[in-house]
Amino acid sequence: MAHGTNAMLVGMRRREPVSVPRAPWYRTRGSWPLAAVAGLYTLAQLVLVRPGMGLGWDETVYVSQVGTQAPAAFFSAPRAWGVPLLVWPVASWSTSTELLRVYLALLSGLGLYLALRVWRGMFPTRVLAVAGALFATLWVSLFYGPQAMPNHWVAFGALATVGCFLRARADRLDRAALWGVAAGGAVMAWMRPTDAVWVTLPLLVLAAATRLWRPGLALAAGLAAGAAQWVIHAHLSYGGLAQRLHDASEVQGGLGWYFAVDDQMRGLMGRALCRPCTGALPSPVITAWWFVLPLLAAVGLAVAVRARRTGPTLLLLACAGTAALPYLFMIGYAAPRFLLPAYLLLAIPVADALFHLVGKPDGRWRPVAAALVAIGLMGHLAVQYAVLDRTVDRTTADRRDWARTAADLHRLGVRPPCLLTGHEAIPVAHYTGCSAANTSGNNANNTPAGIRRTAERIPTAALSRPGVAPPGYARGWQTHESADLDLHLAPVPRDNGPA
């Protein structure tokens, strides 16, 4: 990275000038381009992703903690309560997936708008608007915008936190910026505490190195407030924070040195979870933007050096790097959503680079460069739409299969209160209104003896892949076929026959 970390520290010590408007940054005047981008982002989610797409596996876990459709699913060590709190205003009283999707799409548009608006005055509004558009048109951003997942909110919190940190550094009297630093840190920690630490590591180092005590303390307070529930729960249910971190690492396959760059590349073709991540790499047409992204970010840094705003751009790049680091080099699987915070942090330097490439210092356009950039962006948008369309169709079909399986279970007499176990028991249980139990794996929360005892009281079924024998405790249970699953039904409880 040009000039390295020392350049950032020197720039901060010298109070490198940052163009900040005299009017308070939180006023909305002149921010209509950002609002337009955010509004179109919400509209695109509702049109392209479709609110009727059923809940995914992780979503059923989060929603069930506060929802009324099914008992709360097992909450494994890495998960945090940010998403359940986010969906509580809707899920606590409604089981409508469509309503939840619309609510989250509107909220994600608002989150993008607020995160971008923090940066007004540090970058031209047109750069911020294009940065928002670049992020908003990524298939992974559109796909996960209306979903009950944490990574989007870490991204919005990250961008807002870095911007507020810079504002608090520039103006010690800007109390709103300090509150923004704390709020952004809290949002990230509510959603994914470990991700929040990785994202903010450059900010914490910079605060200590340059004695920016007020922004540093505000950030530390926000992180602590957001992670407090996770830490308390660790001591109450996991035997302490160290044990919970160990358990979380085990769920993720054990943290260590892994070269997961190629795994993330495989995820770019629309694989929501690449675990195990095998198979051929996607076409270069699909992955081209991924390799262009860091190159444009480097150009953006060069532009920032010339414009004497090295600090803000370098800080964005540093936080993007630490946000991506664990998912590229420390876990042995991949999911495209993991890199959403890095994508949003990189969007501003990339947009800055694009304007530099197509325009001259005197404001005139470079026709040839502008045409090439326009062609490249149109091709990029076409690829993103193609991947999104295919991913939505496939995902919707998979979740319809879960709904059909739930209908088959209801028809066979498995109705609440009930218990499901085995393959895909957690999402199918949510659709059926049952509890879920597993005796092994990352979601183990019961024993074979416990399941047999439960089967004597309430309707119980074990799920398996077609043709695969059920678990030992379910041998002899009656088998029925469903959508891509075999249903093994326990004998009817003596005191609770089929409905």
Solvent accessible surface area in square Angstrom, and as a share of the most:
residue,aa,sasa,rsa
1,M,138,0.61
2,A,55,0.42
3,H,119,0.53
4,G,26,0.25
5,T,81,0.47
6,N,108,0.55
7,A,21,0.16
8,M,8,0.03
9,L,26,0.13
10,V,56,0.32
11,G,8,0.08
12,M,4,0.02
13,R,142,0.52
14,R,188,0.69
15,R,105,0.38
16,E,23,0.10
17,P,75,0.47
18,V,26,0.15
19,S,85,0.55
20,V,56,0.32
21,P,57,0.36
22,R,249,0.91
23,A,53,0.41
24,P,47,0.29
25,W,31,0.11
26,Y,106,0.40
27,R,143,0.52
28,T,83,0.48
29,R,216,0.79
30,G,42,0.41
31,S,3,0.02
32,W,186,0.65
33,P,28,0.17
34,L,0,0.00
35,A,48,0.37
36,A,45,0.35
37,V,22,0.13
38,A,6,0.05
39,G,42,0.40
40,L,118,0.59
41,Y,4,0.01
42,T,12,0.07
43,L,99,0.49
44,A,29,0.22
45,Q,1,0.00
46,L,45,0.22
47,V,94,0.54
48,L,55,0.27
49,V,0,0.00
50,R,101,0.37
51,P,36,0.22
52,G,49,0.47
53,M,2,0.01
54,G,15,0.14
55,L,12,0.06
56,G,4,0.03
57,W,88,0.31
58,D,37,0.19
59,E,1,0.01
60,T,1,0.00
61,V,1,0.00
62,Y,8,0.03
63,V,10,0.06
64,S,5,0.03
65,Q,34,0.15
66,V,26,0.15
67,G,19,0.18
68,T,90,0.52
69,Q,66,0.30
70,A,12,0.09
71,P,65,0.41
72,A,65,0.50
73,A,15,0.11
74,F,64,0.27
75,F,22,0.09
76,S,6,0.04
77,A,4,0.03
78,P,29,0.18
79,R,34,0.12
80,A,4,0.03
81,W,70,0.25
82,G,2,0.02
83,V,1,0.00
84,P,0,0.00
85,L,99,0.49
86,L,28,0.14
87,V,0,0.00
88,W,142,0.50
89,P,59,0.37
90,V,11,0.07
91,A,3,0.03
92,S,33,0.21
93,W,168,0.59
94,S,20,0.13
95,T,82,0.47
96,S,43,0.28
97,T,29,0.17
98,E,89,0.40
99,L,68,0.34
100,L,6,0.03
101,R,1,0.00
102,V,51,0.29
103,Y,47,0.18
104,L,0,0.00
105,A,0,0.00
106,L,106,0.53
107,L,46,0.23
108,S,0,0.00
109,G,4,0.04
110,L,89,0.44
111,G,11,0.11
112,L,0,0.00
113,Y,29,0.11
114,L,82,0.41
115,A,2,0.02
116,L,0,0.00
117,R,28,0.10
118,V,8,0.05
119,W,0,0.00
120,R,42,0.15
121,G,26,0.25
122,M,7,0.03
123,F,5,0.02
124,P,58,0.37
125,T,41,0.24
126,R,140,0.51
127,V,2,0.01
128,L,0,0.00
129,A,14,0.11
130,V,44,0.25
131,A,0,0.00
132,G,0,0.00
133,A,40,0.31
134,L,30,0.15
135,F,2,0.01
136,A,7,0.06
137,T,44,0.25
138,L,11,0.06
139,W,3,0.01
140,V,3,0.02
141,S,0,0.00
142,L,11,0.06
143,F,1,0.01
144,Y,12,0.04
145,G,1,0.01
146,P,4,0.02
147,Q,3,0.01
148,A,0,0.00
149,M,13,0.06
150,P,1,0.00
151,N,2,0.01
152,H,3,0.01
153,W,20,0.07
154,V,0,0.00
155,A,0,0.00
156,F,10,0.04
157,G,5,0.05
158,A,0,0.00
159,L,0,0.00
160,A,21,0.16
161,T,0,0.00
162,V,0,0.00
163,G,0,0.00
164,C,2,0.01
165,F,0,0.00
166,L,2,0.01
167,R,3,0.01
168,A,4,0.03
169,R,9,0.03
170,A,52,0.40
171,D,66,0.34
172,R,165,0.60
173,L,157,0.78
174,D,23,0.12
175,R,180,0.66
176,A,37,0.28
177,A,0,0.00
178,L,29,0.14
179,W,188,0.66
180,G,16,0.16
181,V,0,0.00
182,A,19,0.15
183,A,56,0.43
184,G,5,0.05
185,G,0,0.00
186,A,10,0.08
187,V,46,0.26
188,M,0,0.00
189,A,2,0.02
190,W,106,0.37
191,M,13,0.06
192,R,31,0.11
193,P,12,0.08
194,T,62,0.36
195,D,10,0.05
196,A,0,0.00
197,V,80,0.46
198,W,68,0.24
199,V,2,0.01
200,T,0,0.00
201,L,72,0.36
202,P,13,0.08
203,L,0,0.00
204,L,56,0.28
205,V,77,0.44
206,L,1,0.01
207,A,5,0.04
208,A,64,0.50
209,A,44,0.34
210,T,24,0.14
211,R,181,0.66
212,L,13,0.07
213,W,145,0.51
214,R,115,0.42
215,P,7,0.05
216,G,11,0.10
217,L,123,0.61
218,A,17,0.13
219,L,0,0.00
220,A,46,0.36
221,A,60,0.46
222,G,3,0.02
223,L,22,0.11
224,A,65,0.50
225,A,61,0.47
226,G,3,0.03
227,A,19,0.15
228,A,42,0.33
229,Q,77,0.34
230,W,12,0.04
231,V,48,0.28
232,I,100,0.51
233,H,44,0.20
234,A,0,0.00
235,H,115,0.51
236,L,143,0.71
237,S,68,0.44
238,Y,39,0.15
239,G,71,0.68
240,G,10,0.10
241,L,64,0.32
242,A,82,0.63
243,Q,81,0.36
244,R,2,0.01
245,L,77,0.38
246,H,101,0.45
247,D,40,0.21
248,A,9,0.07
249,S,20,0.13
250,E,98,0.44
251,V,29,0.17
252,Q,26,0.12
253,G,49,0.47
254,G,18,0.17
255,L,87,0.44
256,G,31,0.30
257,W,187,0.66
258,Y,80,0.30
259,F,124,0.52
260,A,1,0.00
261,V,29,0.16
262,D,43,0.22
263,D,18,0.09
264,Q,2,0.01
265,M,23,0.10
266,R,36,0.13
267,G,0,0.00
268,L,5,0.03
269,M,50,0.22
270,G,0,0.00
271,R,67,0.25
272,A,42,0.33
273,L,97,0.48
274,C,0,0.00
275,R,93,0.34
276,P,107,0.67
277,C,18,0.11
278,T,89,0.52
279,G,53,0.51
280,A,87,0.67
281,L,86,0.43
282,P,14,0.09
283,S,54,0.35
284,P,107,0.68
285,V,100,0.58
286,I,28,0.14
287,T,6,0.04
288,A,50,0.39
289,W,29,0.10
290,W,29,0.10
291,F,106,0.44
292,V,69,0.39
293,L,28,0.14
294,P,73,0.46
295,L,120,0.59
296,L,28,0.14
297,A,6,0.05
298,A,61,0.47
299,V,49,0.28
300,G,0,0.00
301,L,3,0.01
302,A,52,0.41
303,V,18,0.10
304,A,0,0.00
305,V,51,0.29
306,R,173,0.63
307,A,51,0.40
308,R,162,0.59
309,R,42,0.15
310,T,14,0.08
311,G,1,0.01
312,P,0,0.00
313,T,1,0.00
314,L,2,0.01
315,L,0,0.00
316,L,0,0.00
317,L,11,0.06
318,A,21,0.17
319,C,0,0.00
320,A,3,0.02
321,G,40,0.39
322,T,26,0.15
323,A,8,0.06
324,A,12,0.10
325,L,71,0.35
326,P,12,0.07
327,Y,10,0.04
328,L,31,0.15
329,F,52,0.22
330,M,53,0.24
331,I,3,0.02
332,G,39,0.37
333,Y,15,0.06
334,A,0,0.00
335,A,0,0.00
336,P,2,0.01
337,R,23,0.08
338,F,6,0.03
339,L,5,0.03
340,L,0,0.00
341,P,4,0.03
342,A,6,0.05
343,Y,13,0.05
344,L,1,0.00
345,L,0,0.00
346,L,27,0.13
347,A,4,0.03
348,I,0,0.00
349,P,1,0.00
350,V,6,0.03
351,A,0,0.00
352,D,8,0.04
353,A,0,0.00
354,L,16,0.08
355,F,39,0.16
356,H,56,0.25
357,L,65,0.32
358,V,13,0.08
359,G,15,0.15
360,K,77,0.33
361,P,122,0.77
362,D,93,0.48
363,G,61,0.59
364,R,151,0.55
365,W,152,0.53
366,R,78,0.28
367,P,104,0.66
368,V,113,0.65
369,A,27,0.21
370,A,26,0.20
371,A,51,0.40
372,L,116,0.58
373,V,30,0.17
374,A,45,0.35
375,I,109,0.55
376,G,45,0.43
377,L,60,0.30
378,M,123,0.55
379,G,38,0.36
380,H,32,0.14
381,L,80,0.40
382,A,63,0.49
383,V,24,0.14
384,Q,4,0.02
385,Y,115,0.44
386,A,57,0.44
387,V,3,0.02
388,L,1,0.01
389,D,55,0.29
390,R,117,0.43
391,T,1,0.00
392,V,1,0.00
393,D,70,0.36
394,R,101,0.37
395,T,15,0.09
396,T,10,0.06
397,A,49,0.38
398,D,71,0.37
399,R,26,0.09
400,R,148,0.54
401,D,24,0.13
402,W,29,0.10
403,A,45,0.35
404,R,127,0.46
405,T,0,0.00
406,A,5,0.04
407,A,58,0.45
408,D,32,0.17
409,L,0,0.00
410,H,49,0.22
411,R,166,0.61
412,L,40,0.20
413,G,6,0.06
414,V,3,0.02
415,R,103,0.38
416,P,76,0.48
417,P,92,0.58
418,C,3,0.02
419,L,10,0.05
420,L,0,0.00
421,T,1,0.01
422,G,20,0.19
423,H,56,0.25
424,E,43,0.19
425,A,1,0.01
426,I,4,0.02
427,P,0,0.00
428,V,0,0.00
429,A,2,0.02
430,H,9,0.04
431,Y,41,0.16
432,T,3,0.02
433,G,8,0.08
434,C,2,0.01
435,S,40,0.26
436,A,17,0.13
437,A,2,0.02
438,N,25,0.13
439,T,49,0.28
440,S,83,0.53
441,G,64,0.61
442,N,71,0.36
443,N,30,0.15
444,A,43,0.33
445,N,70,0.36
446,N,51,0.26
447,T,74,0.43
448,P,58,0.37
449,A,40,0.31
450,G,8,0.08
451,I,0,0.00
452,R,113,0.41
453,R,148,0.54
454,T,19,0.11
455,A,9,0.07
456,E,100,0.45
457,R,138,0.50
458,I,28,0.14
459,P,14,0.09
460,T,3,0.02
461,A,0,0.00
462,A,0,0.00
463,L,2,0.01
464,S,7,0.04
465,R,141,0.52
466,P,82,0.52
467,G,78,0.75
468,V,78,0.45
469,A,63,0.49
470,P,21,0.13
471,P,44,0.28
472,G,55,0.53
473,Y,20,0.08
474,A,0,0.00
475,R,151,0.55
476,G,83,0.79
477,W,32,0.11
478,Q,119,0.53
479,T,71,0.41
480,H,48,0.21
481,E,145,0.65
482,S,23,0.15
483,A,24,0.18
484,D,102,0.53
485,L,4,0.02
486,D,15,0.08
487,L,0,0.00
488,H,6,0.03
489,L,21,0.10
490,A,12,0.10
491,P,96,0.61
492,V,83,0.48
493,P,9,0.06
494,R,219,0.80
495,D,117,0.60
496,N,48,0.25
497,G,41,0.39
498,P,83,0.52
499,A,106,0.82
